[in-house]
């Protein structure tokens, strides 16, 4: 009976020690998992910040362009040749390939130049 009692106490101590060891290892594993998730989130946040900075820079250029065009419509404003067609100003938004413009019609530009020369210097 005494041997059985001693064996039971030793088994109970081993089970409690094993339970404590498993709880300790589980706690360390969870701590490392949370550190990994936190590191991943910090990296993702930095990536997102850089991406948003780039997008804000692109949008800022468009905002400044539109603001400059609106300010230029005031009295005394100046539009360089080719910026204004019949009082309408168009701002092209970039697509995934960048700012794309159609090729200018060379014949129309030559005719316009000849018309300006005829107006200034005659036939």
Beta strands, then each sheet from edge to edge (+ up, - down):
end
